[in-house]
Amino acid sequence: MQQQRFIVRSSIGSGNDSILATSIHHYSSKSTILQKADDNNTELNEFGHDYTQIGGPIDTYLCTLSETEIHERIRTRMHHKLKREYEEADRIQEELKQCGVILDRNRLWRADGSSSFPQTQLGRSRSVKSSNNNIKGGVGQIRKFSTSSGPYNVHGKGRGHGKRGRQQLNEYGHDYTKVGELDKSICTLTETEINNMIRTRMQCRLNSDYQQADKILKQLNQCGVAISDDTKLWRADGGKYFSNQLNEYGHEYNQIGGAIDKSICKLSEIEINSMIRTRMQCRIKRDYQQADMILKQLEQCGVAISDDAKLWRADGERHFPLDQMSDNIKSLTLSNLKSTNKIPRMKYCHTLDDAIKAIYPNLDRVSPRDISAFWAVVPRLLRHQDQGAQLPQLKAIFYKTADQIHSYGPKDLVTTILGFAKTIQILQGNKRGYSSGSYEEYLHGILIRQRDAVFSFIARTAVNKLNQFEPRYLKALAYTYALLEFTPKQLEDGNTLFDHIAEKSIPLLDKFKPQELANIVWAFEKVKVQHPDLFEEMADHIVSLDHLNDFKPQELSNLLMAYAKAQESHLDLFNKVADHIVSLEHLNDFKPQELSNTIYAFAKAQVSHLDLFNKVADHIVSLDNLDGYNEQDISNLAWAYHKAGIIRQDLNDKLIGVATDRKFSTERLAILNQWMSEEKSIQNQESGDEIEEDEMTAVDGDDDNENNIEDDGEIEDDDPDASVPEDLSLLTVVQLKDRLRNLALRVSGRKQELIDRLNDHFQK
């Protein structure tokens, strides 16, 4: 029934004719309504219903209905409720809301642009007949209360949090409290302006206008105002975090675990607390570079920091179990629990045992959102713990998932299977083997040995729900199967999962964000599924855009690489991207990998754009050094300029110099010199291109773009730094330490410790 009601609500606005027809039917059966109303002891007003208007007059700018039309719909809705036709009643209420009319459970309505309703003890009792209290007297009391200056209550829906319940509003008309003093050197707004914007944002969220609410939040952040929706606090003193109070050391972090291990940490407790305090002050002043430097110094000295939980430890351990948090931190951690099952958000769990303990005791009443959030953090937590202390509980959680996944909505479905896919990646990267009875051994058995069966079943489940999928979920679904490099066999209708994804995506291309466009064609190329219509339609859509300013460098790079590697030729698309890049003032926003892959894609697609190649060459030559360019980046650049037939001697000299200094292999240096030689023509080298390209081609991880799903299961934008982990065990200890130094991480320890440290960094 709940799913059916969702479908009905999603079809709001299918036409007013049905509502008007229902209203006409109402007149013919008015006596029946009055009889039922009388049976329920309900007193009707002159409009034939028992709702009363409050607030100001109808705001004709926001409300698209006249007063008569509003009364007709309210009366029609009451008619359906009396007949127990709740789905139709819900549909009418949602339509009223979209038209700017808000209904309240206390039989009130308003259309003056506000979503707030006064606190009243009348409730449903106000509609019961009484000789001492008629409906007009009750309305008078309500209107009198609504004009008072005291606080009142509001209820509605917040983004991602379900019903907010009744919240006490302050004198500014919202339920947020200020922390600290307003710093005018940081914040450009007055306190009155801040409160007005917070109130407006809250009203936007209550009206489900999340786009405007996000816009206001961004404006507040840009003006130096930090907002915490979890704790209902705001501050404009330069701080971004919210805590009850500072400790005796002048910061918000508390020590947990054992005593400081002097064999690991060379700092005293006073020195650690002093550095933490200094770091916090740097963050308040927005000196993030200095704050990051202090954090690296602390980590190099053996001090682990958790900014989420406001904890630190220096006893040799690096995880922060939930049950070791102080009471005040726990209260903040648990302040945003789901009201239905009291389960902590998964991002506060630092071991797999913590996550299992949070889910398993409530397994009989957890929601799909909780289960999907659990599987989203399993890959991260599995790195730190493989012992199966609670293996039976983990099995029970998996069985619960398998039993109910067919009923999951799009978000929970893709979050769960993406968690499965990332877990498989972690398991496949384990070269040590699994101990008997461990979590890894169990997960290997169900996710790797039974991969085809599990993901084929999920594919069939997803296809039946694709009409409910938004672009971001379509992208995430395609990305998950691409991550596994697994294409399910043909479904009952003869098509594959990717065929269905393409057919669903094409009509929605104008609703896809740039990152979603790049990711979905990347996924098709990754699994080697050809769909010319999708690539053609997407390219035409991008070419038709006024500009490409909304595309990040990584999105442009991934997009071009997908088209080039899929051998989908679209000259207009490549020229559009090239013209955009050439028009940029500088290329400093492009990371080395993004720049080399972009040039590589043009060469592989056999698209020559002289202005683009010259601009990239000028940028690289102007750099003081090429420290950010790895061996693959340099090889891709050299091959691309060779393939395009564009010779830039200054670029050649710089690339060869770097390759020589880094002691590239003799064979690779010889190939680079051959490509860059001015004497040899491109035509004479065509016969060797295929071998050279295969030998020096971009690695698969170069154009990877991770779909980041937060620990609480909410899908967010992709992390531009994320990539599929490579097999670090193939590197030498010297190479591992070089990478750690480049990342400013500790370089001490055995080889496996170095690998784990790098994996932890990339996972974060």
N, C-alpha and C positions, 0 to 999 in steps of 0.2 A: 504493500500500500504506500509506503514512504517513497519508493522509487516512482510509482505512478504519479504521486502528487508533485514530485520534482518535474516530471515531464510536462504535466499540465501547466505548472508555473513557468516553465521555459517557453511556453507557447503564447505568452502574454502579447496582446496587440495583434492577434490574428484577425481581428475585425470587431467593430462596434455593433455590427448588425445583430449578432447573437445576443448581446446584452440588451439592446433595445427591444428585440423580440421577446426576451424574457421579461422586460419591464411591461410590455403590452400584455403578456400573459398574466402578469401580476394583477393588473386591474380587473381582469376577468375572474380572478380568484381571490379578490380582496377579502371577501367574507371569510374564506378559509384561513387566511393569514391572521385576521383579527381573532378568529376563534382560537387558533393555536397560541397567539400572543396572550389571549385571556387565560388559556389553560396554563401558561407559564407565568402568570401574574405579571405580565409586562405591560407598562403603560406607554402607548404610542403618542408621538407628537402630531402636529398638523400635517407633517410630511409622510406619515405612515410608517415611521420607524422610531427607535428609541435612542438615537444618537444626538448629541448636542454640540453645536459649534462653540469653540472657545478661541481666544486670541484675537488678533486684529482681523480686518476685512480680508477677503480673498485677494491674494497677490496675483493680479492678472498677468504679470510678467513671468511668474513661475508656474502658475496653475493654468492648464489649458481647458478647463471645464467651467461652465457656468454653475451658479448655485443650484439651479433646478436640475441640471444634469448630475451634480454630486448627490443630491437627495435621491434621485431616481436610482443611482447605482447602490447607494447605501441601503435603500429599501429593497432592491432586488437581491442584494447580498443577504439581507436578513431573511428574505423569503427562502433562499437556498439553505441557510443554516437551520431554519425551522423544519425543513424537509430532510435534514441530515445530508444534504449534498455539499459536503465540506470542500471537495476539490473545486467546484465551481465558485464557492464563496471565497476560497483562497485566491482564485484567479482574479476575481473582481477586486479584492483588496489590493493585490499587487498592481493591477491596472490603475487603481486610484492613486497608489503611491507613485507610480511612474508619471502620473499627471499632476503631481504636486499636492495630493490630498493624503494626510496622515490620519489613521484611525488608532484609537487607544482602547485598551481592554476595559476601561471604565466608561465605555459608551460615549466617548468624546471624539471630535474630529476638528481638524484645523487645516487651513490652506493659505497661511500667511507667510510661508517660507521657513517656519520653525518646526522642529520635530519634537520639541519639549512639551511635556504635559505635567501639570501640577500634582503634587502629592495630595491624595484625598482618601478618606476612610470610607467613602461611599461605595466604591467598587461596584460589584453587581447588585448590591443591596439597594442602590439608588433607583433601580428600575422596579423594585417591588412596591406594590400598592401599600399605602399607609395613610391613615387619616391625619396623622400628625406631620407627615413630610411628603409633600407632593413633588412632582418633577421640577416644577418651576423654582420652588425653594431651593432644591439641590443645585440647580444651575446657578442661581444667584450666589450661593456659597462658593462654587467653583470659580466663577468669574472674579469674585472678590479676591479669592486666594491667588489667582493667576496674576493679578496686578500688584501683588505685594512685592516688597523688595527683598524678602528673605529667600533663603535657598529653597530649591525645589528639586524634584526627582525627574529623571529622564530614563527612558529605556529605548533600546534599538539594537542594531547589529553593528559590530565592529569587524574590521577586516581580519579574517583568519582566526577570530576568537569566538565565533558563534555569538549567542546572545550575551550582551554585556550585563544584563540584569539592571536593577535600579541603582543609579549612581547619584550621589549627593552633589549638587552643583554649588559652586562658590558664588561670590558676588559678581564675578565676571561672566557667569553663564557657562562655565565648563568645570570639569572635575580634575584639573591638573594643579599641582602645588609647586610653588617656586622653591628652589634650593639654592642657597648662597646669595650673594649680592650681585646686582647687575654691574658688570664692568663696561663702562662706556668706551674704554679704549679698544675693546674687542667687539662689543655689540653695537650695531648702528641703529637699533630700534629703541623706542621708549618702552617702559613697562606696559603702558596702556596699549600700545600698538601690538606688543607681543600677545597680550591676553586676548585682544580682538582677533588676531590671526589664529590663535589656538581654538577659540570658540567657533570661528568660521570653519576651521578644519574638522572639528568634532561634528558639526552639523553636516558637513559634506560626507563624512563617514557614515553618519546615521542615515543619510539619504542614498547610500551606496554609490556616491560619486567619488570613487577612489582615485581617479585620475587627478581631479582638482585637489583632493586631500594631499596626495603625494607632491603635487606642485607647491602647495603651501608649506609642507614640511621641508622641501628643498630650499625654499626661500628663507625659512627660519634658520636652517642650518648654515646657509650662506651668510646670514647676518649675525652668526655667532651664538645662536640659540640651540641648545641640545634638548631633545625630547625623549622621554622614556615612556612608551605606551604601556609597558608591563607594570611599572610602579606608579604611573600617573604623576610624574614629576617633570619639571623643566628647570633649566638653569642657563644663565648667560654670564657666568663668571669666568669663562675660559675652559671649564671642565666639561668632559664628555661622559663621565661616569657618575653613577648614583649609588651612594652608600649611606648607611646610617650615620657614621661618625668616623673620625680619624683616631688611630691608636696613639700610644704614647710616643711613637717614633715619627708621627706626623704624616702617616700615609694610611691606605685602606687595606693593606695586605697583611694576612696573618700566617704564621708559620705552622706547618703540620708535619707529621712524621716524626722520626727520631731526631736525636741530637745531630749537630753539624758534624759530618764525617771529615775529619782533618786530613785524611789521606787523599781525599778528592777535592775538597774545598779549602783554599788557602786564605779565605776571608774570615774575619771575625763576625759575630752576630751584629755588632755595632756598625761595621763597615757595610754589611749587606743591607741593613735597614736604611743606612744613609744613602746608598746608591738607589734603592727602591724609591725613597722619598724624592731624590733629585730627578729620577726618571719621571715620576708622577708630575712633578712641577714642569718638566720639559713638555710633557704631553698637554698640560693645561695651557701652556704658552704656545702650543702648536709647533714646537720645535721637535718634530718627529724624527728628524735625522739624528739629533743628539740622543733622543730617547731610545732609538733602535741601537745606537752604538753602546749605550749603557746596558741594554738587555743582552747584547752579544757578549759583553765583558762578563756579565753575571753568569751566563750559560757556559762560557769558557772556563769560569772558575768553579763550575759544578753546582750552580744554583738554578733550580727549575722554577719557572714562574707560570702561573695560570691567571691570565687577565680576566677570564670569564668568572672564575670563582673567587678572585682576589686572594690567592694563596701563594705561598712559596715554600720550598723545602730544599735542603742541602744534605740529605742523608744518603745520597746515592740513587734514590728512586726518582722517577720523572713523571709518574702519573698521580692523579689527585682523586682518590675515591670519594664518592658522594657521602659515605657515612663518616668521613673524617673532617667534613666541613664544620666550621663553627656554627652555632645556632643562628647568629644574625645572617650569615651567608646562606644557610639553609632556608631561612624564611624568605630571602630574596629569590633564591633558586626556585622555591616552590610557590612563589606568588602568582605564577602564570600557569598553574596546573589546569588540566582539563577538568571541568566541573563534574563530568560524568564518571570518571574513573580514578581520579587522584593519582595520575602518573606523572613523574617528573619529566621535563623535556630531555630528550636524549643527549643534547649537546653538553649536559652537565655530567654525563657518565664518562668516566675515564678508563674503565676496564669493561670487558665483555661481561664479567660477573655483575658489575653494577647495572648494566642495561638489562640483563636477565632478571635480576632482583626487582627491578622497577616494573617489568612487564608481567612476569609469571604469576605473582600473587593475585593479580587482577585479570587473569586470562579469560575468565568467564564473562567479563564485561568490557574488555578493551574495544576500542573502535578501530576501523581500518587505518585511520590516520596514525594511531599509536603503533600499530604493527608495522606500517610502512616506514615510520620514523626509526623503529628498531633496526630494520634491515638496512636502512640508509647508513647507520653508524657501524654496522658489523665490520665492513672492510677496514675502517680506521682502527677499531679496537682490537681486531684480530692480530694486528701487527705486534701488539704489546702483550698478548696473552694467548697461549694455545692449550693450556691445561684444561681438561674438561671437568672442572669441579662441579659444574651444574649442567652436565650433559643431558640428563633426563628432562630438565626444564627447557633446555634449548630444543630438544626434539618435540616437546609439547607445543612450543611456540611455532615451530615449522608446520606441524600437523594442523594447527589452528589456521595458519596462513593458507595451506593447501586446500583446506575445507571451504574457505570463504573468499578466496581471491577472485572467483568468478563473479562475485557481487561487488567488487571494488569499483569505485569511480575512477575516472582517467588519472587524476593526480596520484591517488594512492597506488594504483596499478603500476604506473611507470616508475614511481619512487621505489616500490618493492623490487621490481625486476631489475632496475638499475643497481640496486644494492646487491642483488644476486650476481649480476655481471661483474661488478667491481670485486666482489668476494672471490669469484673464479679467477680474476687476474692475480689477486694476492696469492691464492693457492698455487697457481701455475708458476709463480715466481719463487716459490719455496723449493730450494735445491737440497734442503737438509733432510727431507722426508718428514713423516708425521709419527708422533709417538702414539702408542695404542691408547684408545679412550680419550683422545684429545678432541677439541672442537674442530680443528683442521681436518682430522681424519673423517669425522662425521660429515662435515660440509662438503668434503671432496667426494664422498660417496653419493650424496643426494644431488649435488649441483654439477659435478663434472661427469661422473659415470652415467648419470641419468639426464644429461644436459638436453639431448634431443627431445626426449619425452616431455620434460618440464617446459622447455621454451616453445615447443610446438603447441602444447596445450594452452599456454599463455597467449600465443599468437592467435589461436582460434577465439579465445575469450576477448582479446582486444579488438579483433575485426568486428565482432558483434556490437561493440560500443563506440566505434570510430565516429559516429555522428555526434557524439558528446565531446569529442576531443577538440580542444583549442589548439592553435598553432604550436604553442610551446610544448604541449603534450605529444603532438604528432612528431615534433622534432626529437623529443626525449625518447620516444618509442623507437624511432629509426636509429637514433644514436646508440641505444642499448644493444640492439642486434648487430650493429656495425662493430661495436666494441668487442662482441663475442666472435665477430666474423662468421656469423651463423645466419643462414637464410632458411626458414622453415619450408618444408615441401609444400606443393600446391594444396590449397584448401579445397573444400567441397565444391566451390564454384569454378575451380580450375585456375584461379588467380593465386598469386603469392601475397604474403603480408605486405611487401613493399609495393606491389601493384595497388593495393587498397590505400596505402598511405599516400601514394602519388595522386590517385584519383581524388582523394579527400583534400589534398593540399592545394591542388591547382586552382580551385575556385576561391581559395582563401589567401592567395599570395599577397594581396594588398593588406592583409591583416598580420602578416609575418613581420617580426622585427628583423633587422639586418643579421643579427647573430643566428636567428632561427633559419633564415634563408641559406646562410653559409653552411650551417650544420647539417641541414637535411640533404643537400647535394653531396656533402662530404660523406655522409652515411651511405648513400647509394653507390658512390664510387668505392668506398671501403669494402662493401660486400660484392662488388663487381656486378651489380644489377643495372641493366640498361633500361632507361625509360626516357627516350628522346623527347616526348611531349612535355614532361616535367622540366627538363633542362631548357627546352626552347621557351616555354611559357615563363619560366623564372627569369631567363635572360631578357626577354622582351619587357617584362615588368620592371626590371632594374634599369634598363636603358630608358624607359619612359619616365623615370623619376627626374624631378627638377635638378637635384644635386645628390651627391653621395656623402654629404657631411655627417650623416648619422652612422655611417659605416666606420668601425674602428679598423686600424691597420690589420689586425689579426683576421678580422672578418673578410676583408678584401683579399688577403693572402690565401685564406682557406677556400674562398669562393673560386678564385682563379685556379688554384691547385686541383680542385675537384673537377672543374671543366677540362683542364689540360690532361689530367691522368685518365679521365673517363673518355677522352678523345671526342668530346662534344664541342665542335667548333662553332663559335659565335663571335664573329669579328667585331660587331657593334658593341658587345659587352666588354671585350678587352680594350677597345678604344675608349669607351666611356670611363673605365677605371683608370686607364693610362692618363687621359686628359685630366682627371680629377687629381691624381698624384702630382702631375706636373704643375698644376695650379697652386699646390700647397707652398707656403712660404719656406718651409724647411721639412726635412724628413727625420727630425729628432724623435718624433713619436713612434717611429717604426723600430721595433727590436731587430737585431741582426738576422734572426731566423725569418722574421716576417719579410724583411727586405730581400733576402736571398731567395726565399721561396716565391716571392712575387715575380722577380726577374726570371727565375727558373721556369715558372708557369708560362710566361710569354714565349720563352724559347722553345719549350716542349710543345706548345700549341702552334708553333711556327708563325707567331704574330710579331712583326718587327715594328717597334715604335721608338724611333731614334731619340726623340726628346726625353722619353722616359728613361732609356738606358743611359743617356748622358747625365740626366739629373741624379740618378742613383750613383753613377761613377763619380760625379763631382762631390757628392755627399761623402762617399767612402774615402776618397782621396783627402778630403779636408779634415778627417778625423786624426787626432793625435796618435791613436793606436787602435788596433783591432782586437783588443782583449775580449770583447764580448762575442766575437765571431769564432765559432769552433771550426774544426777541420771540415765538417760537412758543409757548413755555410760557405766557406772559402771555395770548396770544390764546386758547389752549385753555382756560385757566381762565375767562376772561371769557365765552366762548361756552358753556361747560358750566353755569355758574351761571345764565346767561340761559335756556338750553334747559330747565334743571330748574325754572325759575320761582322760584328762591331768591335773594332780594335781601339782600345784606349791604353796607350803605352804607360801613362802614369798609373793607371789602375793595375795593369799587369805587373809593374815593378813592385807596387805595394803588396799585392797578393803573394807574389813569389818571395818577396823578402820575409813576410810573415811565415810562409810555409818552410822556408829555410831555417829561420830562427827557432821554430818549434820542432824542427827535425822530423818533418814528414818523411815517410818511407821513400826510398830511392825510386821505386816504381811510380808512386803517386807524384813525386816531384817531376819525373820525366814526362808524365802525362800532362801535368799542368803547363810545363814549358812548351810542350808540343801544341797545346790548345792556344797558347798565347803568342806563338811565334808569328811575327809579321811577315816572314818570307813565304810561309806555306799558305796556300789558298784554302778557303773553306771547301771548295769543290773537290780538291784532291784528298780531303780527309773524310768525305761522306761515307766511304765504305767502312771506316772504323768507328763511326758514330754510335752504332747500336751497341757494340761491345763496351765502348767507353761509357755510354749512358747507363748501361746495366751495372757497370762496376761502380759508378760514382753517383748513382741516382739518390734522390732525397729519401731519407729513412721514413718509415711509415709514421713515426711519432712526430715528424716535423710539422705536419699540418693537422695534428690532432687538436680537438677542442672539447674539453671536458664539460659535460653537463653537470653543473654543481647543484646538488640537492641538499639543502641544509639539514642539519641533524634532526630538526623537528619535522622534516618531511616536506617542507615548502620549497617549491622550485623557484630558483632565482636565476639571474643572468649568469652566463658562463664565466669562469675564472680564466682570464687571458693567459695566466702563467701555468695552467694545468696541462699535463701531458701524460700519456701512458708511460709508466715506469719502464726503463730499459733493464736488461739483465746486468746488474752491476757486478755480479760475481765473476764476470769475464774480465773485469779490469784488474790491474795489478794494485798492490797497496800504494805504490807511489802515485798512480793515477787517481786512486780514490782520495788520497790526501790532497792532491792538487785541486780536486773538485771541492773538497771541504773548505780549503783555504779561500777559493774564489767566492764561496758562500759565507765566509766569515764564521765557520763552524769549527768546533774542536776537532783536532786531527790526531789525538792520542787514542790508543786502543788497538785491539786486534782487528783483523780484516773484517770479520762478521759484524763487529761493533761499528766499524766505519760504514759498512753497507746499510745497517739498520738506521744509522744517523741520517744518511742521505735519503733513505726511503721515508723516514719520518718527516723530513723537510719537504719532500715532494708531495707527500700526502696532505700536508697542511696547506 
